[in-house]
Amino acid sequence: MPNKQIRNIASVIAYIEAHLTQKLNLDILAEAMHYSKYHLHRIFTDTVGLTIHDYIQRRRLSEAAKLLIFSEKSVLDIALLAGYESQQAFTDAFTRMYKLPPAKYRENEEFYPLQLRFEFEGNYRMLNEKKEVSYDICFAAEEDIPCWMELVKLVVDGFPNLQEEAYRQVLREKIKVKEALILKDEETAIGIMLFTSETGSIDFMACHPLYKKKGIPKAFLDKVLNELVTGKNLTITTYREGDKADTGQRQEIKKLGFAEAELLVEFGYPTQRFVLQKGGTKDGE
């Protein structure tokens, strides 16, 4: 992916963030940024991993959720700030994504984002490599926590109800027992995984959106299956079928060879377990 494209999308995101409470759509953005809307749609989706519509909606609902917890604004005022024409339209959209109506979410007094601002940090050297790169996936160390959390912020859309402080605590424990794996491009984390050796559970797996066509999730799974959790099936959980908050995670997990298993509720959120037989992963992308 050319660095120019990354810089261009960074400019688009800066514009979106500056106008988040105003009317925004693909036509408005294309005109403001002097792109054809078809070109803008393609390069934005290719770079960020979300459509412009989904990114804007998720960012607005995340900011609305923050206001519900940390401000005393009325639900109607928050709905209007989030770009909705009525409180009911906002309530419907919020409930589809957060699985709770705004008033109930406010009562729980726990904020978590659907989407944080997408930031581009690092040189992304591997993106410009012409030859195939050998991935040096290794155990994470304490000093990796800052770059690890930067990647978590980029991919938070795939992990409903992720509470950052609780997550950091789990990460530190996993680092101590060597159940945290990381892949870096210089100082940028581009792949991360938390797993449980005893059960074969993949507790968290994420790939940097810019590297999603580089086969990184498969490389992580192969390392775990062949070196760290031998002789066991791997399991992972993600969104249930039809969940409006799913931005493609179910499809990616299926591409890797995981099969659907039982329905669950985790931290109050409806999910589904997937199982990867110990025979290994599919090639995928």
N, C-alpha and C positions, 0 to 999 in steps of 0.2 A: 504494500500500500504506500503510495507516494507521500512524502512529508507534506507536500503542498496540500493534498486532500485533507490531511489531519489538521493543518492550520486553518483551512477553509471551514471545516466543520466546527472547530473551536470558536471561530467568529460567529457562526450561526447560533451556537449554544449561548454565547455571550449575549447575542441579540434576544434570544428567547428569554433568558433569565432577567434581562432588563425590562422586558415587556410582559412578564408573566401574568400580571393582573389586567392586561388589556386584551382586546380581541386579537387572536393569533390563529393562523391556519397556514397551510402550505402556500396558497396564493399570495398571502401577505408577506410571508417570509421570502418567497422567490423574488417578489418585486423589490423588497428591501435590500436583498443581498445580490441582486442582478444575476440570478440564475434562471434557467428554465425550470419549471416546477418538477418536470419528470427527472431531470438531471439531479436536482436537489434531493428529491425523494430517494433516488437510487444511492447516491453517495452517503447520505445521512444514515440510511438503514444499514448499508454495508459497513459503515464505520462504528456506529453506536450499537447496532444490534436491535434497535427499536425503530418503528416508524416515527416520523415527526409528531403525528397525532397522538400516538401512545406515549411518547416522551413527555409532551406538553401535559397531557391528562394526568399522568402519574406524578409529574412534578407539582402540578397544581393541587392535587389531592394530598400529596405529602405536606405541602405548605399549609393546607387547610387543617390537616391532622395536627400539625404543630400548634396552630392557633387555637384549636379546640382544647389542647392540653395546657398551653402556656399563656393564653390570653382570656379575657372575660368577654370578648366579642360574642354577639349572638350568632346562632347558627345561620340565620338569614344573612347577616353581614359577611360572614365567612363564605357563604355560598356565592354571594355577589363578587367578592374579591377573587374567588376561584374561577370566575367566568361563567357561572350558571345563571340563568334568567329567573329561576325560582328555587325556593328552598326544597321543594319536592324533587326537582330534577337533580339537585346536588345530593340529596339524601339517597336517591336511587343509585347514583353513580358511586358514591362513597361506600354504600353498603355492599355493592357488587365486588368492590376491590378489597375492602377491609373486613368484610363479613360481620360488621356491626353497624347499626345506624349511628350517625354523628353524636347524638345525645348519649347513647350507651358507651360509645368510645370515650367521650369526655369523662363519664363517670369512672371509667377504669383507671384514668390518670397515668397511662403508660403510652408514651409516644414511640412509634417506630415508622420509618419512612418506606414508601413504596419505591421511590426513586430519588436519589440524591443528584445534585448537579454533576454532570459528566465532565470530569477533568482529564486533561492530557498532560502527563508528566513523564519525562524520560526521553531517551534517544531512539528507542525501538530498533536497535541495531539488527536484530535477527530478521526483522521484516524485510530488510534490504538484501539479505543473503540470497545469492542465486543458487548455491548448492544446498543439498539437504543438510539440516543441522542435527547434530547428535545432542539429545536433551540430557542435561546433567541435573536430574531430579534428586534432591538430597533432603535430609532431615532439617527442618527449620530450627533456628536458634533464636535466643531472646532478641538479638540485634536485628532480626528479620521482622519483628512485630510491626514497626511503622510501615514498611512497604507492603507487608501482608494486609494491614488494615486499609491501605489505599486501594488495593484491589477489591477488598470486601465492599467498600463504598461504591465502586463502579458496578458491581454485580448484585447489589442488594435487592434488585427487582426479582431475583430468583429465589429469595429466601424470606418468606412471609414471617412477620413477627420477630425479626432479628433485633435483639436488644444489645447494643454495642458493648456496654460494660460487662454484662454477663458473658458475652461471646469472648471478650478479651481474657476473662478469667479461665474459661474452658481452654482457650488457645495456649495459655501459659502452662496449664496442666498437661496438655497433649505434647507440648514441646519437651517437657521434663521426661515423659515416658516414651519418647520417640514414636509418636503417632501423629506427627504433623510433617507433611512433605511440602517442599517449595521448589519452584523452577523460576529462575530469574534471568532477565536480559539485562546484564550489567546490574544496575541498582533497582530495576523495576521488577516487581513480582508479576509474572505472566501466567502462572498456574499455581494453585494451592489445593491442599487436601488434608482434611482431618479424618482419621479412621480409627476403628476399634479392633485391635488384633484378635481379641478373644472371640468376637461374634462375626467378624467380616463385614461390619457395618461401615459404609462410607457416610460419615456424619456431615461432611461439608466438602464440596468439590466445585472449584470455579476456575474459569479460564478468562484471561483478559480479552475483552471484545475484539480488539485489533488482531488478535492471534487465533480467532475461532476457526480458521481454516488450516491450521498448522498441525492438527492431530494431537494436541496436547492432552485432552481428557483420556484418549486411548493410551497414551504413553504412561500416564499416571496409573490407570487401571492395570496395565500389563505389569508395571513394577510391583504393585501390591499383590496381584495374583501370583506372580512368579517368584517373588523374593520375600514378601512380608506376611502374607496371609495364605499360605499354600494349603491346598486341600479343602478349602471352604468356598461356599457360594458367597458372593458379595451382595449386599442389599443397600438400597438408597431410597429416600422418600422425596416426593415432589408434589406438585399440584395435582388435584383430581381432574379428571376429564371434564372439560367445559368450564373450568374456572376462568373467569374473565381476567384474573390477575396473571395468568400464565402467559409469558412472552416467548414461549417456545421450548421451555425446559423439558416438558414431557417428550416432545418429539426428539430432542437431542439425546435423552436418556435411552429411548427406544432404538435410536440409530446405533448406539454403542452395544446393543445386544441385550439390554435388560428387558425382562418380561413383567407384565403387570401382576401384582399380588394384592394383598388385602388393603381395604380402606382403613385409615387411621384418623385420629384427631390428636395433633401435637400442639402443645401450648395454646389450646383452644381453637386451633386452625385445622380445617379438614384437609387431609393429605392422602396420598396413596404410596404404599411401599412397592418397590420394583426389585426384582431379583436377577442377578447375573450368574448363570451356572458356571461352575469352576472350569468349564472347557475354554473360557477366554472371551475376548471382546471381538466385535466386528471391526472391520477396517474403518468404517465411517469416513468423515472428511478429515 
